[in-house]
Amino acid sequence: MQLFNTLSGKKETFVPLNPDHIKMYVCGPTVYDFAHIGNARPAVMFDILYRLLTKQYKKVSYARNITDIDDKINNAAKEQGVEIGVITKKTEAYFKEDMASLNVLEPTYQPRATETIPEMISMIQALVNKKHAYAAEGHVLFDVNSFDDYGALSKRSLDDMIAGARVEVAPYKKNAHDFVLWKPSSNDQPGWESPWGYGRPGWHIECSAMIEKHLETPIDIHAGGHDLVFPHHENEIAQGTCAHDGQLYSKYWMHNGMIQVEGKKMSKSLGNFFTVRDLLSQYSGEIIRLTILSTHYRQPLNWTKDALEQSKNILNKFKTALAKIDSAERMEFEPRAEFLDALEDDLNTPAAISLMHECVGELNKADENSKERLASELLTMGWYLGLFEQMEASLELSEDEIKTLVEQRDQAKKSKDWAKADQIRDDLKNQGILLEDGHNGTTWRAT
């Protein structure tokens, strides 16, 4: 299997640290509001990797965190006049419901930041003891100058990173680019007792502590959105490496591209901000999932209504072909080698989907002896991509209604009313139904 490693800047053959136990971590949501489509992309894309790994290795431990300590959560709680737990528990439940609707498998671990405070304090103390962090005015900060490899992930010099980032200038910092591991909390903010006073953790330390608690370093794969490369993942490498005296933190780093909407950056201010829940009111979870998979994960994904409609039609085509075979069973047959080759080539889901189209074409033309095998193969490919959990085709017309329209078109052709016949054909095509005229009459299939 070949994976693109952000750290090396190239595709590498995946060689696990321990083939008997693969360890993978993906940065999860901050639970203060409904998950948007940008939150869904890493959950879906690295779900594909998780599925692939579970078929190749006997044990895979996968952790995806829940950040339930954050100033955005504090602000939302203040606005609503409730405790932060009211916000986070409700929003976490919404996130899990939405991901289930997208057929995302549950990770092995879904740790919360609030449940990992002792581990964070312990790691911060270790960094202080090793002279990689220092306490100042109720804060504890990581000394970036103490880690020579800082910047290796983002491929930028320290000066470039400072120039391109919002660096908090504070008198208690030794250097402007030092980042917060612990900060003081006021009486109206959530906090915990620590050796440095009542306070709460900085964002970056959360993931390192959760990895240490549930997976232990080093891990094989660390993944998330491209926006996390700097500063979040850069800071994770620094603190995670230094806390363990230079030990490898994660061998492979993977990052998915960002989402645009109709060619523009997704933003609430532009009115083009979509939550998963918004989309689920209009499209099935599988249509949304297939739209995410239609673009290679490292590329920007342009989210459009046309793309959703195309995914809807593709799923209808696949499910209509499968509906004709009652006896097919998932996983009875291994998918064709080219399909696995595509996924093992840095999760090339567009190529994998193309091979599913080929399989459907063969299935629609197959004799009775081959149909069951091809349908089972298609179901198996669907499992790897997280499809066909919701097997109903979302055709706007019932089969009886389609049959009636086909008969009306046949009658129009007999009456030489070509305009009406063409109109019926075009109307059906617009609804995802393709008519095919042959010697034995007219047949139809979903496109």
TIVEXSE-571480 format. One record per residue: x, y, z of N, C-alpha, C in turn. Coordinates in steps of 0.001 Angstrom, whole numbers, plus 500000, padded with zeros to 6 digits. Each point is the difference from the previous one (the first is absolute). Layout:
residues N
XYZXYZXYZ...
***
This chain:
residues 447
500842498811500000499158501189500000500882501247500000499655500976499160500725501251499887499163501121500632500602500756500901499332501129500632500865501242499843499352501144499742500759501244499921500273500494501416501275500145500315500417500426501326500345501485499954499203500830500664500268501436500005501387500304500542500476499196500928501304500253500622501137499874498985499936498994499127501050499822498989499664500723498700498725500329499821499579500684498775499890499084498800499842498706500220499901499061498882499230498750500415499612499225499003499379498708500264501042499045500551499578499220500976500891499011500584499264498671500132500732498920499911499423498690500277499702499904501489498767499609500326499622499890501405500662498773500617500895500262500925500674498933500752499667500234501473499118499191500580499563500265501378501129499840501007499882500726501079500975499871501083499935498608500617498770499494500109499763498652500511498835499408499224500237499076499078498913499461499173498921499281500796500295499669501250498988499358500836499044500994500643500322501301499902499130501009500619500233501354499344499080500387499131500069501292499317499313501049500872500624501175500113499428501064500831499815501266499161498767500524500015499647501145499155499206501009500819500271501273499768499311501082500718499568501055498989498747500455500122499469501059499132499410501087500881500353501246499724499461501110500779498497500135499748499254500054501092498550500068499924499467501409500200498701500127500288499352501311500024500138500713501348499847501314499953499771500799501203498495500154500125499428499492501080498542499827500057499304501214500630499825501032499162499261501182500436498842500317499060499953499333498828498941500251499021499898498771499101498978499978499142499833498878499084501240499829499117500327498750499686501129499709499120499708500514498594500975500683499407499833500447498618500673498994499066499844500229498714500463499015499032501530499875500039500681501079500429501448499917500165500402499056501117499186499929501072500256499028501068499793498580499512499057499828499072499649498659499525501064499416499080500716500846499266500929499459499010501091499121500612500730500433501032501002499081500570499372498772500630498826500163500620499339498841500619499683498943498951499520500434498833499652499069498919501253499439499344500939500878499651501165499546499238500872499037500801500207500294501261500874499122500777499241498794500548498678500034499869499202498790500210500325498966498918500255500472498779500417499097498916501326499329500362500935500792500500501295499448500395499824498987501136499157500318500959499735499090501119499432498675499502499031500065499083499418498779499428501075499176499294500835500672499231501040499306499245500994499321500947500400500697501030500956499441500951499430498801500754498707500069500353499408498886500755499930498721499176500015500111498694499995498813499142501405499449499768501013500789500329501374499582499732500776499619501251499559500508501151500740499751501239499041499504501081500514499152500889499118499334500955499523500910501119500735501082500290499562500939501033500302501418499577498960500830500002500149501419499684499325500792501110500747500865500663499430500898501007499917501398499401498797500525499981499730501289499349499347500927501015500620501144500241499457500999500911499665501279499243498827500543500286499593501308499455499429500800501167500614501117500312499690500704501242498774500893499913499517500368501165498956501007500158500601501135500830500133501185499404500481501163500739498816500668500679499927499851501326498882500593500742500497501041501010501206500526499759500508501177500717500478500980498932499393501154499940500386500958498956499299501319500273500631501092499606499386501309500238498698500168499218499889499353498833498740500069499252498874499335500782500329498901500677498999499333500838499636500895501176501010500617500626499746500902501128499081501146499588500269500566498817499180501116499518498570499563499714499852498820499388498651499489499709499232499749501289500683499471501016499350499730501281499552501301500669500853501026499915499639501296500584498791500601499297500007499940498670498887500559499230498677499321500339500063498682500240498785499241500285499702499892501486500923500492500843499780499975501424499966498608500604500861499113499495500034498617500487501439499599500283500179498856500679501326499450500223500562499450498677501327499951499897500577499532498738499592498560499691499786499181501029499607498612499773498684499867499276499105500967500212498706499981499290500241500151498503500912500907499635500342500231498586500709498788499421501038499532500695500867498976499407499318498644499879499232499595501003499348498690499935498974499954498878499229501073499880498996500065498935500663500016498626501046500817499843500647500139498697500769498734499626500621499354500986500684498731499736499009498943499509498816499960500614498976499037499565499572500292498568499846501284499655499640500364498624501089499545499024501263500229500380501111499615499127499987498495499739499836499222501051500010498549499836498808499528499155498848500625500176498833499664499177500275500315498529500575501165499752500269500406498616501028499090499342501050499637500736501015499112499423499412498611499734499111499534500877499340498712499759499149500066498743499372501144499755499197500166498781500863499956498750501293500330500143500939499936498878500710498648499942499533499033500798500574498637500041501455499994500461500366500949500849501343500024500570500043499021501167500941499061499948500132499035501082500468500693501279499555499487501137500474500563501260501461499637500220500833500962500418501390499679500316500088499081501220501172499452500206500231499191501190499851500845501254500512501224499945499928500922501130499495501363499516499139500632500801499549501369499739500187500808501284501243500278500365500268500660501288499591501468500008499578500466501160499677501411500206501159500688500712500201501262499674501073500747500650499776500071501511498756500192500430499722500145501428500303498736500786500107498867499314500306498737500663501510499693499983500773500942499472501431499745499818500848501062500704499412500750500917500725501074500685501217499485500776499882498913500774501190499530500735501168499672499071499705499388498849501057499657499046500620501268499392499185501033499778500540501253499481500936500644501012499560500047501253500836500600501043501312499230500136499918498674499938501206499174500108500962500272498850499479500128498769500872500254498850500610501393500082499207500973500431500525501366500144501118500030501044499788499291501107501025499956501035501285499371499478499856498949499198501181499356499411500754500975499103499283500807499242500646500975499122500704501083500802499393500410501111500654500977500875501275499409500589499901498756500467501169499344500618501154499835499011499662499811498729501026499778498977500464501310499347499541501128500553500408501337499536499484500333498602498916499345499589499366500346498726498795500922500200499642500252501242498876500876500312500322500771501270499303501117500188500255500846501170498686500616500481499935500247501300498825500610500607500218501499500138498934500768499758500085501455500107498604500576500188499783500663501123498747500703500276498774499106499824500049498817500572498862499079499927499908499231498706500849500311499032500055499292498724501170499015499998499894498980499173501152499175499658500114500024498491501193500285499503500206500135498558501097499063499526499823499490498789501038499181499371501043500927499386501256499714500283501111500790499463500370499445498632499511500645498959500200499509498634501478499913499654500802500897500533501444499990499693500706498779500562499320499249500879500624498814500588499883498779499101499257500126498896499782498856499097500522500353498617501119499426499624500684500383498756499194499683498746499149498972500037499266499584498802498667500717499832499752501035500782498734500716499872499890500606498595498899499728499317499795500474498633500176498929498951500424498783500394500253498936499019498723499550499302498878500025500701498743499545499395499471501009498987499984501259500363499427501034499121500985500540498978501271499573500088501029500372499013500215501509499922499900500663501159500224501444500029500973500331501115500732501061499808500897500454501050499180500618501122500608500116501157499307500579501147499564501431499707500846500769499335499643501385499671498787500052499082499951499094499025498867499960499069498713499643500746500108499039500912498812499574500737499471501109500892500895500731500609499579501102500865499335501089499168500576500294498836499457501050499131498623499639499484499754498708499794498735499579499407498957499549500993500255500182501278499066499514501013499638501121500965498907499777500689499604500920501052500736499591501284501083500660500273500816499661501158499628500938501141499629499428501112499630500799501158501257500590500631500055501310500059501114500671500643499616500221501456500812499471500912499700500115501427501298500170500769499978500782501063501239500272500741500563498780500709499149498982500249500487498827500713500689498989499074500020500246498706500650499080499060501485500332499851500826498954499943501412500199499669500144500407498539499223499330499135500034500269498566498565500114499503499774500840499001498639500239499524499334498728499475500797499047499491499445498804499381499791498856500980500361500156501272499723498960500990498486499824500143499565498755500152498542499759500051499571499490501378498735500244500307499458499746501331499674498525500194500460499461501114499636498646500424498938500039501100500055501035500841499052500164501108499769501484500206498772500384500316499698501416500210499030500154501162500044501129500677499138500191501167498546500194499592499098499594500886498564500175499795499449500940501065499084500853499596499295500844500964498885499181500644499342500585500981498983499256500737498821499573499139499730500744498919498859499655499150500403499141498804501239499511499997500478499122498934500277498607500555499844498971499166500332498658500475501492499901500321500334499225501022501396499863500357500238498840500946501270499698500195500422498889500848501227500452500794500166499417501175501183500296500786501229499349499356501122500698500049501241499502499406501178500547500793501210499513499743501181500574500671500207501475499693499326500525498979500186501393499582498776500846500318499094499438500806498807500726500388498764499507499272498881500610500346498717499628499408499975500448498540499748499067499102500032500370498588499496498884499105500324500117498726499535499031499005501096499811498957499955498907499257501069499735499029499876500853498743501135500200499348499976500531498638499509498919499054499688500400498783499396499061499035500983498899499604501236500344499723500922499054499373500329498802500883500082500214501305500405498918500897498945498895500089498749500332499669498912499029500137500271498724499202500305500159498720500156498829499131501185499144500427501103500641500368501173499228500412499699499172501245499264500587500940499662499273501222499027498857499717499058500221499092499039498944499656500691498850499281500923500315499127500768498955499319500787499191501027500641500697500927500794499321501021499131499076500851498793500454500323499116499227500881499429498776499311499557500146498755499235498936499349500813499165499000501043500577499412500764499279498985501448499769500400500581500936500701501421500042500339500841500270498746500959500877500167500887500320498884501166499008499956500534499813498778499605500640498747498778499339499378499297500778499158498874499446499258500369499945498518499202499226499257500290499847498576499541501199499185498749500431500217499386501010499129499309501060500845500262501251499674499283501130500594499404500786498839498701500307500065499340500621498856499061501115500440499615500826499024499071501101500244499946500895498780499305501105500133499886500952498907501301500757499765500179500485498773501247500696499645500198501261500824498925500595500489500113501208500812500657499730501360500148498722500361500607499649501286501519499809499922500560500008498774501449499779499862500760500990500884499648501271499872500575501024500871498894500899500513499955500254501307501037499613500963499719498688500756498788499464499895499600498934500917500899498769499925500153499438498797500788498773499903501497500274500159500442501157499565501396500370500228500288500039501503499056500571500761500174500082501444499880498634500667499125499174499461499882498644500533501314499229499885500616500092498835501270499299499805501030500490501009500061501320500181500992500576500910499793499493501422498793500137500522499777499617501400500023498487500177499458499258499020499957498546500113501369499367499910500870500596499180501362499488499858500840500348501226499895501247500430500830500455501114499598499360501329498740499682500156499548499360501245500591498608500158500447499402498878500546498645500035501440499962499502500730501075500281501449500031499744500384499685498563499231500565499063500347499849498592499414498790499317499185499219500697499378498817499388499037500414498890499921499180498951499058500238498911498589500167500559499276500984499471498627500267500446498993499298499089500050500285498708499172499315499008500822499812498735499895498818499406500823499693498823499452500651498734498678499971499827499366500553498789499007501086500399500024501092499238499068501110500204499186500196498717498675499956500122499127500115498831499020501155500203499761500751498925499135501173500098499088500109498774498717500174500270499048500201498903499898501469499627499679500250498712499851501366499508498752500665500549499930501291499814498882500784500514498795499956499049498855500422500516498764500012499204499671501419499572499674500132498727499458501243499471498542499767499631499232501062499952498595499906499606499802500857498758499657499336498904499848500683498707501240500839499688501188499444500308501256500641499666500478501043500987499260500209501101500404500999500996500210499334501353500843500612500817500245499481501336498705499961500788499745498887500684498786499873500794500083500933501206498976500839500167500027500994501064498580500404500364499747500144501284498675500464500437499713501390499457501034500850499917499802501376499531499589500051498533500400498970499226499629499960498582498671499295499768499424499435501053498720499312499869500097498673499276501206499413499939500169498724499293500509498917500954499554500092501241500455499109501069498947498916500199500396498733499823499043498898500101500370499063501135499053499740500866500211498955500989499559498667499401500517498929500564499581498667499552498503499836500206499500500529501114498569499862500301499150500742498971500466501165499545499288500716498926499885499110498761501117499411499619500037499193498778499167498731500131499988499415501211499234498767500204498502500227499880499563501246500106498578500289499813499617499986498524501025499988499109499744500023498558500506498753499278501067499399500544500625498850499336500303498916501035500065498766499518500369498908500893501468500116500391500351499351501111501388500005500441500933499390498977499519499004499257500865499354499008500265500908498806499039500843499643500222500960498919501073500999500438499902500478501227501006500933500530501364499319500047500013498758500474501267499266500105500634499804498630499217499578499013500544499769498668500536501304499405499350501117500290500484501292499507501364500316500599500184499693501270501304500201500639501058499103499358499625498757499680500954499048499441500316500254498534499215500840499355500146500190498554501273500771499628500605500674500966501245500738499772501088499390500869501208499883499473501096499444500789500185500809501278500234499311501099499956500653501314501007501128500155501126499963499284501005501050500170499690501251499190499032499903499091499636501139499157498885500819500640499912501292499671498840500772500459498719499387499437498951500001500787498717499459499565499033501145499760499533500138498752499056501058499660498585499467500205499330500492501017498672499503500390498930500747499207499268499276499155498967500619499180498740499149500010498895500630499686498739499263499886500077499004498846500663500384498918500149499076498864500749498738500417501025500160500835500759498831500455499128499081500839499148500570500847499082499193500811499007499258499115499485500677498994499036499367499100500664498882499197501241500232499607500726498951499267500196498782500897500353500217501252500170498881500933498685499267500212498915500745500059498677499380500149499709499080498821500282500466498799499747499190498814500894498760499952501253500169500397500922498856500010499525498935500977499604500423501192499513499034500990498741499300499519499113500745499363498795499379499439500365498930498976500981500322499180500461499049498983500541498730500659500842500178501010500582498852500692498921499162500693499116500673500708499011499282500805498927499342499149499683500613498867499036499383499091500561498699499447501304499998499664500632498777499513500012498926501087500292500391501235500046499033501095498624499475500373498975500832499836498647499600500399499479498825499186500591499769498848499546498894499149500559498654500466500934500032500947500655498774500473499694499828501488499084499117500318499588499827501390501000499197500820500768499140499357500815499037500740501436500460500245500361501193499518501380500465500165500280500310501469501201499662500435500396500263501378501321500761500025500059500973500887501196500804500165501167499144500509501182500258499482501247499373500433500126498530499608499068499481499224500148498614499558501153499882499004500198501070499219501078500021499018500942501162500307501260499799499756500950501104500105499791500930498808500150501307500204499875500908498853501148499781499027499801500429498791501049499834498993501281500694500455501104499448499576501310500464500471500208501485499703499499500449498851500191501407499629499338500943501007498896499556500580499285500823500984500859500181501259500521498905500515500870500100501175501280500763499674500503499816498768501187500752499590499730501500500062498803500400499579499646501425500010499975500537501428499356499277500906499941500464501380501371499985500657500802499011499651501340499919500587500963501009499380499576500663498937500787501075499410499549501325500606500331500200501271499695501235500717498510500335499957499163498979500234498547500172500096499413500680498766500277499438498837499501500588498759498541499591499805499117500669500706498576499648499937499356500310498651500370501071499275499404500182498679500268498815499069501217499444500026500314498832499171499208498789500463499831499857501314499225498880500532498543500090499560499441501204499995498612500189499566499860499670498516501001500361499195499972499667498570499934498494499788500706499250500827499977498536499888498650499434500423499309500680500901498639499586500348499070500211498807500193501098499269499206500220498779500223498856499007501253499589499844500295498883499100499259498744500441500014499746501280499337498806500540498495500057499746499396501174500174498562500153499743499691499761498530500853500524499120499796499762498572500031498522499665500938499275500581500084498548499789498792499293500588499553500472501167498849499388500654498728500158499176499817501167499421498782500242499207499957499160498723501170499558499526500059499211498765500231498512500256500179499616501260500440498640500332498889498974499822500415498753499746499034498901499991499718499587501437499034499105500166499561499615501342501122499385500826500923499322499348501079499330500730500998500980500609500062501201499447501011500967500461499428501102500883498674500178499950499413501153500695500260499987501499499827498848500634500159499946501451501438500326500418500960499471499243501398500282500314500309501476499860499541500623498917500271501409499766499301500888501038498771499621500365499285500781500998500698499913501359500472498807500338500715499837501262501305500792499989500653500016498844501235500774499883499717501489500166498902500464499406499631501406500115499663500354501450499286499127500684499696500236501408501271500085500838500951499144499685501268500005500739500750501302499773500057500464498755500642501280499714499272501113500735498675499888500052499225500995500732500357500047501469500283498832500599500366499998501421501286500787500223500989499800499144501258500714500167499799501514499925499031500434499192499729501439499869498891500471500937499455499087500804498954500380500941498673500286499333499700499299498920498749500184499262499114498769500131498747500159499588498996498937499948499530499557501389500252500827501024499371499724501295498525500381499929499711501003499178498627500462499789499635499603498561499377498829499862499914499390498674498898500539499100499077500790500533498909500462499139500517501026499003499675499797498751500306501011498986499069501182500187500546501208499892499191501192500274499394500561498719499377499137499217499340500452498783498764500816500366499756501051499223498851500841500291498702499333499552500087499024499124498821499292499505500062498538500435498826499402500234499958498578500301500158499214498702500294498706500132500149499156498807498706499950499208498853499971500689498706499981499294499794501289499215500399501138500601499849501280499300500918500048498775501214499475500133500915499963498853499429499109498900499467498839500394499420499069499020498853500655499252499175500742500722498866500686499359500477501020498980501040500768500366500532501001499077500641499354498778500657498864500181500580499278498866498902499550499052498879499498500549498872499575499164499394501183499258499904501148500685499472501207499337500924500427498862501302499874500216500948500358498942499867499042498821499849498689500296499821499027498924498762500334499178498918500394500685498766500345499297500187501257499149500759500977500547500259501230499250500806499694498732500963499072500095500791499630498834499135499312498951499089499146500449499099499330499055499109501010499292499634501068500732499147501040499411500808501044499250501332499770499905500922500931499344500007501385500642499701500016501332500086501255500754501400500074500591500953500310499116501400499950500399500347501029501067499346501147499963500275501041500989499657499504501409498845499324500138499602499484501312500938498876500448500380499137499049500903498891500337501348500532500487500502501012499293501283500588500395499882500719501341498853500632500243499812500721501254499999499043501190499323498851499835499978499003501076501410499470500252500729499716498916501375499508500139500876501018500728499890501279499608500836501032500616499622500238501456498696499965500298499558500187501386500551498889500896499962498779499501500532498885500774501509500123500182500680500429498948501455500158500094500374501019501061499212501093500071500264501034501003499792499496501422499235498910500125499752499412501323500870498762500249501046499848499170500951498922500230499610498671499393499073500002499034499539498759499367500357500044498515500776499026499546500394499939498595499217498897499297499340500353498919499252499020499204500896499451498902499889498693499771500798499351498960499062499193499109499918500406498733499130499322499034500744498847499355499374498826499974500617498825499395498982499176499238500462498872499420499113499140499204498853499440500840500235499831501294498975499422500869499215501055500767500040501261499527499249501057500653500921500968500736499411500834500820500731501033500739500254499552501423501249500122500424500364499730501382500524501295500618500104500011501327500495501191500665501018499621501072500836500967500326500934499826501115500314501366500563500367499997501286500406501253500650501396500369499509500211501298499771501311500459499519500880500379501171
***
